[in-house]
Amino acid sequence: MTTDPARPTWIRVEAPDAPAALALEQRLAHLHPSAVGHGTSWCVEFEDFDDRREEIEAGVRHWLRTLALRSTVLTADGQETTIAVEAPSEEPLGAGYDGAHVLEHEP
């Protein structure tokens, strides 16, 4: 996406609730975002002055993973894009360690 350097891109990221919106606001603090509530709907809004779309999407994906969310909608100058994270293909190292079968082989 090429932007006019004189005109920033207005970005809005949907959030499921106030704590999630505030967490994203903190994660993207260097872009001076604002968490905004409209009734029960929450989002984070800011202007992208330097065409940082890839950086923003990476930050949003990290936020989604941190909060165990699957996807959100990012709107840039009126164009909606779904940002999603894939479920891990394998369990994390140590998953199931607390289960009863871990030490079955021990005498």
TORPA-4810 file (N, C-alpha, C, O; in nm, 3 decimals):
<nodes>
NODE_1_0.085_-0.117_0.000_0.000_0.000_0.000_0.089_0.124_0.000_0.164_0.147_0.095_M
NODE_2_0.082_0.201_-0.103_0.159_0.324_-0.112_0.074_0.439_-0.062_-0.042_0.452_-0.100_T
NODE_3_0.132_0.519_0.022_0.057_0.631_0.078_0.119_0.762_0.035_0.238_0.769_0.005_T
NODE_4_0.037_0.865_0.032_0.082_1.000_0.007_0.150_1.049_0.134_0.086_1.053_0.239_D
NODE_5_0.280_1.086_0.129_0.350_1.125_0.251_0.286_1.243_0.323_0.304_1.260_0.444_P
NODE_6_0.211_1.324_0.250_0.147_1.440_0.313_0.018_1.400_0.385_-0.034_1.477_0.466_A
NODE_7_-0.034_1.281_0.354_-0.160_1.237_0.412_-0.141_1.103_0.484_-0.112_1.003_0.419_R
NODE_8_-0.157_1.100_0.615_-0.140_0.974_0.689_-0.258_0.879_0.663_-0.365_0.921_0.620_P
NODE_9_-0.235_0.752_0.690_-0.339_0.650_0.679_-0.407_0.635_0.814_-0.341_0.615_0.916_T
NODE_10_-0.539_0.644_0.815_-0.615_0.630_0.938_-0.641_0.481_0.960_-0.696_0.414_0.873_W
NODE_11_-0.602_0.428_1.077_-0.613_0.286_1.106_-0.701_0.264_1.228_-0.695_0.339_1.326_I
NODE_12_-0.782_0.161_1.219_-0.871_0.121_1.328_-0.862_-0.030_1.343_-0.875_-0.103_1.244_R
NODE_13_-0.840_-0.078_1.467_-0.832_-0.221_1.495_-0.940_-0.255_1.596_-0.946_-0.196_1.705_V
NODE_14_-1.027_-0.350_1.561_-1.134_-0.391_1.651_-1.077_-0.470_1.768_-0.983_-0.548_1.752_E
NODE_15_-1.135_-0.449_1.887_-1.095_-0.521_2.008_-1.220_-0.580_2.073_-1.328_-0.521_2.064_A
NODE_16_-1.207_-0.696_2.137_-1.326_-0.760_2.195_-1.380_-0.692_2.321_-1.498_-0.703_2.352_P
NODE_17_-1.292_-0.620_2.393_-1.336_-0.556_2.516_-1.235_-0.448_2.556_-1.132_-0.430_2.491_D
NODE_18_-1.265_-0.378_2.665_-1.179_-0.268_2.710_-1.038_-0.314_2.748_-0.942_-0.250_2.706_A
NODE_19_-1.022_-0.422_2.827_-0.885_-0.464_2.861_-0.801_-0.500_2.738_-0.682_-0.470_2.732_P
NODE_20_-0.863_-0.563_2.639_-0.791_-0.599_2.517_-0.753_-0.473_2.439_-0.642_-0.464_2.386_A
NODE_21_-0.844_-0.377_2.431_-0.815_-0.251_2.361_-0.700_-0.178_2.429_-0.611_-0.126_2.361_A
NODE_22_-0.702_-0.174_2.561_-0.594_-0.106_2.633_-0.461_-0.179_2.617_-0.355_-0.115_2.612_L
NODE_23_-0.464_-0.312_2.609_-0.341_-0.389_2.587_-0.283_-0.359_2.449_-0.161_-0.346_2.435_A
NODE_24_-0.369_-0.347_2.347_-0.320_-0.314_2.213_-0.269_-0.170_2.209_-0.168_-0.142_2.145_L
NODE_25_-0.339_-0.081_2.276_-0.294_0.058_2.283_-0.153_0.065_2.343_-0.069_0.141_2.295_E
NODE_26_-0.129_-0.013_2.446_0.004_-0.016_2.508_0.108_-0.078_2.415_0.220_-0.028_2.406_Q
NODE_27_0.070_-0.187_2.346_0.165_-0.254_2.256_0.208_-0.162_2.141_0.323_-0.167_2.098_R
NODE_28_0.116_-0.079_2.093_0.146_0.010_1.980_0.169_0.154_2.026_0.148_0.248_1.948_L
NODE_29_0.209_0.173_2.149_0.222_0.307_2.208_0.308_0.401_2.125_0.282_0.521_2.123_A
NODE_30_0.411_0.349_2.057_0.499_0.435_1.978_0.428_0.499_1.858_0.481_0.591_1.796_H
NODE_31_0.307_0.450_1.825_0.229_0.507_1.716_0.120_0.602_1.766_0.040_0.653_1.688_L
NODE_32_0.117_0.626_1.898_0.023_0.717_1.962_-0.123_0.680_1.935_-0.200_0.764_1.888_H
NODE_33_-0.162_0.555_1.964_-0.300_0.512_1.942_-0.393_0.559_2.055_-0.348_0.605_2.159_P
NODE_34_-0.522_0.545_2.030_-0.623_0.574_2.131_-0.722_0.459_2.136_-0.778_0.420_2.033_S
NODE_35_-0.743_0.403_2.255_-0.848_0.303_2.274_-0.980_0.379_2.281_-0.992_0.478_2.354_A
NODE_36_-1.079_0.333_2.206_-1.207_0.403_2.197_-1.320_0.304_2.221_-1.323_0.196_2.162_V
NODE_37_-1.412_0.341_2.309_-1.530_0.259_2.335_-1.654_0.325_2.280_-1.676_0.444_2.298_G
NODE_38_-1.735_0.245_2.211_-1.865_0.290_2.159_-1.969_0.192_2.213_-1.993_0.088_2.152_H
NODE_39_-2.030_0.224_2.326_-2.123_0.129_2.388_-2.044_0.009_2.437_-1.957_0.022_2.523_G
NODE_40_-2.075_-0.108_2.382_-2.002_-0.229_2.421_-1.893_-0.265_2.320_-1.824_-0.366_2.338_T
NODE_41_-1.876_-0.188_2.215_-1.773_-0.213_2.114_-1.648_-0.132_2.145_-1.656_-0.017_2.187_S
NODE_42_-1.532_-0.195_2.125_-1.404_-0.130_2.151_-1.314_-0.142_2.030_-1.320_-0.239_1.955_W
NODE_43_-1.229_-0.041_2.012_-1.131_-0.043_1.905_-1.012_0.043_1.946_-1.015_0.113_2.047_C
NODE_44_-0.908_0.034_1.865_-0.790_0.119_1.883_-0.771_0.193_1.752_-0.767_0.132_1.646_V
NODE_45_-0.760_0.325_1.759_-0.748_0.409_1.640_-0.621_0.491_1.645_-0.578_0.536_1.751_E
NODE_46_-0.561_0.511_1.527_-0.440_0.594_1.517_-0.411_0.624_1.371_-0.470_0.565_1.281_F
NODE_47_-0.320_0.716_1.351_-0.275_0.752_1.217_-0.138_0.693_1.191_-0.050_0.697_1.278_E
NODE_48_-0.119_0.638_1.072_0.010_0.583_1.030_0.073_0.685_0.936_0.032_0.699_0.821_D
NODE_49_0.173_0.755_0.985_0.239_0.860_0.906_0.352_0.806_0.819_0.392_0.872_0.723_F
NODE_50_0.404_0.687_0.852_0.525_0.639_0.786_0.509_0.508_0.710_0.608_0.440_0.685_D
NODE_51_0.386_0.471_0.672_0.360_0.348_0.598_0.421_0.227_0.670_0.504_0.156_0.614_D
NODE_52_0.379_0.206_0.794_0.429_0.097_0.878_0.331_-0.020_0.883_0.322_-0.087_0.986_R
NODE_53_0.260_-0.046_0.776_0.155_-0.148_0.775_0.206_-0.285_0.820_0.140_-0.351_0.901_R
NODE_54_0.321_-0.329_0.770_0.374_-0.461_0.808_0.405_-0.465_0.958_0.374_-0.563_1.024_E
NODE_55_0.465_-0.360_1.010_0.496_-0.352_1.153_0.368_-0.353_1.236_0.362_-0.419_1.340_E
NODE_56_0.267_-0.282_1.191_0.140_-0.276_1.263_0.073_-0.413_1.263_0.026_-0.458_1.367_I
NODE_57_0.070_-0.479_1.147_0.009_-0.611_1.140_0.083_-0.712_1.228_0.020_-0.796_1.292_E
NODE_58_0.215_-0.704_1.231_0.293_-0.793_1.318_0.260_-0.768_1.465_0.245_-0.862_1.543_A
NODE_59_0.248_-0.641_1.504_0.211_-0.607_1.641_0.072_-0.656_1.676_0.049_-0.703_1.788_G
NODE_60_-0.020_-0.645_1.582_-0.157_-0.693_1.604_-0.158_-0.845_1.618_-0.227_-0.899_1.705_V
NODE_61_-0.082_-0.916_1.534_-0.075_-1.062_1.545_-0.017_-1.105_1.681_-0.065_-1.200_1.742_R
NODE_62_0.086_-1.035_1.726_0.144_-1.066_1.857_0.041_-1.043_1.967_0.029_-1.124_2.059_H
NODE_63_-0.032_-0.934_1.959_-0.139_-0.903_2.054_-0.244_-1.013_2.053_-0.290_-1.057_2.159_W
NODE_64_-0.284_-1.059_1.933_-0.383_-1.166_1.924_-0.333_-1.293_1.993_-0.406_-1.355_2.070_L
NODE_65_-0.207_-1.330_1.965_-0.150_-1.450_2.028_-0.144_-1.436_2.179_-0.177_-1.529_2.252_R
NODE_66_-0.102_-1.319_2.226_-0.089_-1.295_2.370_-0.223_-1.311_2.441_-0.228_-1.363_2.553_T
NODE_67_-0.330_-1.266_2.378_-0.462_-1.274_2.439_-0.540_-1.399_2.398_-0.657_-1.415_2.433_L
NODE_68_-0.475_-1.489_2.322_-0.538_-1.613_2.274_-0.662_-1.585_2.190_-0.764_-1.653_2.201_A
NODE_69_-0.653_-1.482_2.105_-0.760_-1.449_2.012_-0.725_-1.503_1.874_-0.607_-1.515_1.842_L
NODE_70_-0.822_-1.535_1.793_-0.798_-1.590_1.660_-0.782_-1.484_1.552_-0.699_-1.498_1.463_R
NODE_71_-0.864_-1.377_1.559_-0.859_-1.277_1.452_-0.923_-1.146_1.498_-0.990_-1.139_1.601_S
NODE_72_-0.898_-1.044_1.417_-0.962_-0.914_1.437_-0.972_-0.847_1.300_-0.919_-0.896_1.201_T
NODE_73_-1.041_-0.736_1.297_-1.055_-0.659_1.173_-0.975_-0.531_1.185_-0.989_-0.456_1.281_V
NODE_74_-0.890_-0.507_1.087_-0.812_-0.384_1.077_-0.869_-0.306_0.959_-0.880_-0.359_0.848_L
NODE_75_-0.904_-0.182_0.984_-0.955_-0.096_0.878_-0.854_0.014_0.854_-0.817_0.087_0.946_T
NODE_76_-0.809_0.027_0.729_-0.713_0.130_0.691_-0.776_0.216_0.582_-0.800_0.169_0.471_A
NODE_77_-0.804_0.340_0.615_-0.869_0.433_0.523_-0.994_0.373_0.458_-1.015_0.387_0.338_D
NODE_78_-1.075_0.305_0.539_-1.202_0.251_0.492_-1.196_0.111_0.435_-1.301_0.052_0.408_G
NODE_79_-1.079_0.054_0.414_-1.066_-0.081_0.359_-1.041_-0.180_0.472_-0.942_-0.171_0.543_Q
NODE_80_-1.133_-0.276_0.487_-1.123_-0.375_0.595_-1.036_-0.493_0.555_-1.041_-0.542_0.442_E
NODE_81_-0.955_-0.539_0.650_-0.871_-0.657_0.633_-0.883_-0.738_0.762_-0.877_-0.683_0.871_T
NODE_82_-0.899_-0.869_0.748_-0.901_-0.956_0.864_-0.758_-0.998_0.894_-0.689_-1.052_0.807_T
NODE_83_-0.714_-0.973_1.016_-0.582_-1.016_1.062_-0.606_-1.140_1.148_-0.681_-1.133_1.246_I
NODE_84_-0.545_-1.251_1.112_-0.566_-1.376_1.185_-0.434_-1.440_1.219_-0.331_-1.417_1.155_A
NODE_85_-0.439_-1.522_1.323_-0.322_-1.602_1.359_-0.362_-1.748_1.345_-0.475_-1.786_1.371_V
NODE_86_-0.266_-1.827_1.302_-0.292_-1.970_1.287_-0.274_-2.038_1.421_-0.191_-1.998_1.502_E
NODE_87_-0.353_-2.141_1.442_-0.337_-2.221_1.563_-0.204_-2.294_1.554_-0.164_-2.334_1.444_A
NODE_88_-0.134_-2.313_1.664_-0.007_-2.384_1.659_-0.027_-2.525_1.603_-0.126_-2.591_1.635_P
NODE_89_0.066_-2.569_1.519_0.053_-2.700_1.456_0.089_-2.813_1.551_0.050_-2.927_1.528_S
NODE_90_0.163_-2.784_1.655_0.195_-2.885_1.754_0.189_-2.825_1.893_0.196_-2.703_1.910_E
NODE_91_0.176_-2.912_1.992_0.166_-2.863_2.129_0.300_-2.805_2.172_0.405_-2.852_2.128_E
NODE_92_0.298_-2.703_2.258_0.423_-2.646_2.307_0.501_-2.749_2.389_0.443_-2.841_2.447_P
NODE_93_0.631_-2.732_2.394_0.717_-2.818_2.471_0.670_-2.821_2.616_0.650_-2.717_2.678_L
NODE_94_0.654_-2.941_2.669_0.610_-2.956_2.807_0.460_-2.966_2.823_0.411_-2.986_2.934_G
NODE_95_0.383_-2.951_2.714_0.238_-2.963_2.724_0.204_-3.105_2.768_0.260_-3.200_2.714_A
NODE_96_0.116_-3.120_2.861_0.076_-3.251_2.910_0.166_-3.306_3.019_0.143_-3.416_3.068_G
NODE_97_0.267_-3.231_3.058_0.361_-3.279_3.159_0.291_-3.307_3.291_0.329_-3.399_3.364_Y
NODE_98_0.191_-3.228_3.322_0.120_-3.247_3.449_0.019_-3.360_3.443_-0.045_-3.392_3.544_D
NODE_99_0.002_-3.422_3.328_-0.092_-3.533_3.313_-0.046_-3.657_3.387_0.071_-3.668_3.424_G
NODE_100_-0.136_-3.750_3.407_-0.108_-3.870_3.485_-0.017_-3.968_3.412_0.044_-4.053_3.476_A
NODE_101_-0.005_-3.959_3.281_0.068_-4.058_3.204_0.216_-4.027_3.186_0.290_-4.108_3.129_H
NODE_102_0.260_-3.914_3.232_0.398_-3.871_3.210_0.498_-3.966_3.277_0.599_-4.001_3.217_V
NODE_103_0.470_-4.006_3.397_0.566_-4.087_3.471_0.526_-4.234_3.480_0.574_-4.305_3.568_L
NODE_104_0.438_-4.281_3.390_0.395_-4.421_3.393_0.510_-4.519_3.377_0.505_-4.628_3.433_E
NODE_105_0.612_-4.482_3.304_0.721_-4.575_3.277_0.816_-4.590_3.397_0.900_-4.680_3.398_H
NODE_106_0.803_-4.505_3.495_0.890_-4.511_3.614_0.846_-4.625_3.705_0.726_-4.651_3.718_E
NODE_107_0.942_-4.694_3.768_0.907_-4.805_3.860_0.843_-4.754_3.987_0.807_-4.834_4.074_P
</nodes>
